[in-house]
């Protein structure tokens, strides 16, 4: 009984102790009231400045999005917009893309490469047309490679292209996406 009473008192007093901790100045206020925002004193100690924290930027990044899709009776022509960004100078930068079987780029090839200029860093966009012979879900591989300060650097991604089909989305359950399990093929008993 005594142990239960002690636990209840501790649970009741703990929030009060946290809110009125030393150095907060105000009861109920914490020194860091918002995540990512920190207040610090100036050089004379009287003024305060606010600074935001952020995630570090990758030295090389690549994203892809389907910017347009001209749908035909079967298949179509899709334009994929590649966005390449470099936070540091990249030498000998090359973008390469590869399509799965039966898909081709506008020039008829299944793989393409482009030399790009990222020697001063920055960002650029590269539109790529893909000819799709029939409806379906396809995965296009994209890679950016180069050198920075003599060291090789590479980023890659796989872009999902949906033509004439919809992406299967999971249903929301308790704040999380739930996807159906993949069923294993049924074995046929042999006699």
C-alpha positions as CSV (number, residue, x, y, z in Angstrom):
1,X,0.0,0.0,0.0
2,X,2.8,2.4,0.9
3,X,4.6,1.7,-2.4
4,X,1.4,2.4,-4.4
5,X,0.9,5.7,-2.5
6,X,4.5,6.7,-3.2
7,X,4.1,6.0,-6.9
8,X,0.9,8.0,-7.1
9,X,2.6,11.0,-5.4
10,X,5.6,10.8,-7.7
11,X,3.3,10.8,-10.8
12,X,1.4,13.8,-9.6
13,X,4.5,15.9,-8.6
14,X,6.7,15.0,-11.6
15,X,5.0,17.3,-14.1
16,X,5.2,20.2,-11.6
17,X,8.9,19.6,-11.1
18,X,9.6,19.5,-14.9
19,X,7.6,22.7,-15.6
20,X,9.3,24.7,-12.7
21,X,12.8,23.5,-13.3
22,X,15.8,25.8,-12.6
23,X,16.6,28.6,-15.2
24,X,13.2,28.8,-16.8
25,X,12.2,32.1,-15.2
26,X,8.5,31.4,-15.5
27,X,6.6,28.5,-13.9
28,X,5.3,26.3,-16.6
29,X,7.6,27.5,-19.4
30,X,10.6,25.5,-20.6
31,X,13.7,27.2,-22.0
32,X,13.2,25.5,-25.4
33,X,9.5,25.9,-26.0
34,X,9.6,24.8,-29.6
35,X,11.6,22.1,-31.3
36,X,14.2,23.4,-33.6
37,X,14.1,27.0,-32.2
38,X,16.9,28.0,-29.8
39,X,17.3,31.3,-28.0
40,X,20.7,32.5,-27.1
41,X,22.0,35.6,-25.6
42,X,23.8,38.2,-27.6
43,X,27.4,39.5,-26.9
44,X,26.2,41.8,-24.1
45,X,23.9,39.2,-22.6
46,X,20.8,41.5,-22.8
47,X,19.5,40.7,-26.3
48,X,18.4,37.3,-27.6
49,X,18.5,36.0,-31.1
50,X,16.5,33.1,-32.6
51,X,18.2,30.6,-34.9
52,X,16.5,27.8,-36.7
53,X,18.1,24.3,-37.0
54,X,17.7,22.4,-40.3
55,X,18.8,19.1,-41.8
56,X,22.1,19.1,-43.6
57,X,21.9,19.2,-47.4
58,X,23.3,16.3,-49.4
59,X,26.3,17.3,-51.7
60,X,24.5,15.7,-54.6
61,X,20.8,14.9,-55.0
62,X,18.4,13.7,-57.7
63,X,14.6,13.5,-57.9
64,X,12.2,12.5,-60.6
65,X,8.6,13.2,-61.3
66,X,6.2,12.4,-64.2
67,X,5.5,15.9,-65.5
68,X,3.2,14.8,-68.4
69,X,1.6,11.7,-69.8
70,X,0.1,11.5,-73.3
71,X,-2.2,8.4,-73.0
72,X,-2.9,6.4,-76.1
73,X,-5.4,3.5,-76.5
74,X,-2.6,1.2,-75.3
75,X,0.4,2.8,-73.6
76,X,1.5,6.3,-74.2
77,X,4.4,8.8,-74.1
78,X,5.5,10.1,-70.7
79,X,7.8,13.0,-69.9
80,X,9.8,12.5,-66.7
81,X,11.5,15.6,-65.2
82,X,14.8,14.9,-63.6
83,X,16.0,17.5,-61.0
84,X,19.6,17.3,-60.1
85,X,21.1,19.5,-57.3
86,X,24.7,19.9,-56.2
87,X,25.6,21.7,-53.0
88,X,29.3,21.5,-53.9
89,X,31.1,21.6,-57.2
90,X,30.9,18.3,-59.0
91,X,33.3,17.4,-61.8
92,X,32.7,15.0,-64.6
93,X,29.0,14.8,-63.8
94,X,27.0,12.2,-65.7
95,X,23.3,11.3,-65.6
96,X,22.3,7.9,-66.7
97,X,18.8,6.3,-67.0
98,X,17.7,2.8,-67.9
99,X,14.2,1.6,-68.8
100,X,12.8,-1.9,-68.2
101,X,12.1,-4.2,-71.1
102,X,9.9,-3.0,-73.9
103,X,10.1,0.7,-72.8
104,X,12.4,3.0,-74.8
105,X,13.4,6.6,-74.7
106,X,12.4,8.9,-77.5
107,X,15.5,8.0,-79.5
108,X,14.7,4.3,-79.4
109,X,17.3,3.3,-76.8
110,X,16.7,1.5,-73.5
111,X,19.5,3.4,-71.8
112,X,20.8,6.9,-72.0
113,X,23.5,9.1,-70.6
114,X,23.9,12.9,-70.4
115,X,27.0,14.8,-69.4
116,X,25.9,17.8,-67.3
117,X,27.8,20.8,-65.9
118,X,27.8,21.0,-62.1
119,X,31.3,22.4,-61.8
120,X,29.9,25.4,-59.9
121,X,27.2,23.4,-58.0
122,X,23.6,24.6,-58.3
123,X,20.6,22.8,-59.8
124,X,19.3,21.9,-63.2
125,X,16.3,20.1,-64.7
126,X,16.4,17.6,-67.5
127,X,13.2,16.4,-69.2
128,X,13.2,12.9,-70.6
129,X,10.6,11.3,-72.8
130,X,9.8,7.6,-72.5
131,X,7.6,5.6,-75.0
132,X,5.4,3.1,-73.3
133,X,4.0,0.3,-75.5
134,X,1.2,-0.9,-73.2
135,X,-0.5,0.0,-69.9
136,X,1.2,-1.0,-66.7
137,X,3.5,-0.1,-63.8
138,X,7.2,0.4,-64.7
139,X,10.3,1.2,-62.8
140,X,12.9,3.5,-64.4
141,X,16.4,3.5,-62.9
142,X,18.2,6.9,-62.7
143,X,21.7,7.6,-61.5
144,X,23.9,10.7,-61.2
145,X,27.7,10.3,-60.7
146,X,30.7,12.5,-60.6
147,X,33.7,13.6,-58.5
148,X,34.1,16.1,-55.8
149,X,37.6,16.9,-54.4
150,X,38.9,13.9,-56.2
151,X,36.4,11.5,-54.6
152,X,33.7,9.7,-56.4
153,X,30.1,10.6,-55.5
154,X,26.9,8.9,-56.7
155,X,23.2,9.1,-56.1
156,X,20.5,6.8,-57.6
157,X,16.8,6.3,-57.5
158,X,14.0,4.2,-59.1
159,X,11.1,6.2,-60.5
160,X,7.7,4.5,-60.6
161,X,5.8,5.2,-63.8
162,X,2.1,4.3,-63.9
163,X,0.4,4.3,-67.4
164,X,-3.3,3.3,-67.6
165,X,-3.2,1.8,-64.1
166,X,-3.5,3.4,-60.6
167,X,-1.1,3.1,-57.8
168,X,-2.4,0.8,-55.1
169,X,-2.5,2.7,-51.9
170,X,-2.8,1.2,-48.5
171,X,-5.7,2.0,-46.3
172,X,-5.3,4.3,-43.3
173,X,-5.4,2.5,-40.0
174,X,-4.6,4.2,-36.7
175,X,-2.5,6.9,-38.4
176,X,-0.4,4.4,-40.5
177,X,-0.7,3.1,-44.0
178,X,-1.6,-0.5,-44.1
179,X,-0.8,-2.5,-47.3
180,X,-2.2,-6.0,-48.1
181,X,0.3,-8.9,-47.8
182,X,1.6,-10.6,-50.9
183,X,0.1,-14.0,-51.1
184,X,2.4,-16.9,-51.8
185,X,1.5,-19.1,-54.8
186,X,-0.5,-22.1,-53.9
187,X,1.3,-25.4,-54.5
188,X,-0.6,-28.0,-56.5
189,X,-0.4,-31.5,-54.9
190,X,1.1,-34.0,-57.2
191,X,-0.3,-37.5,-57.4
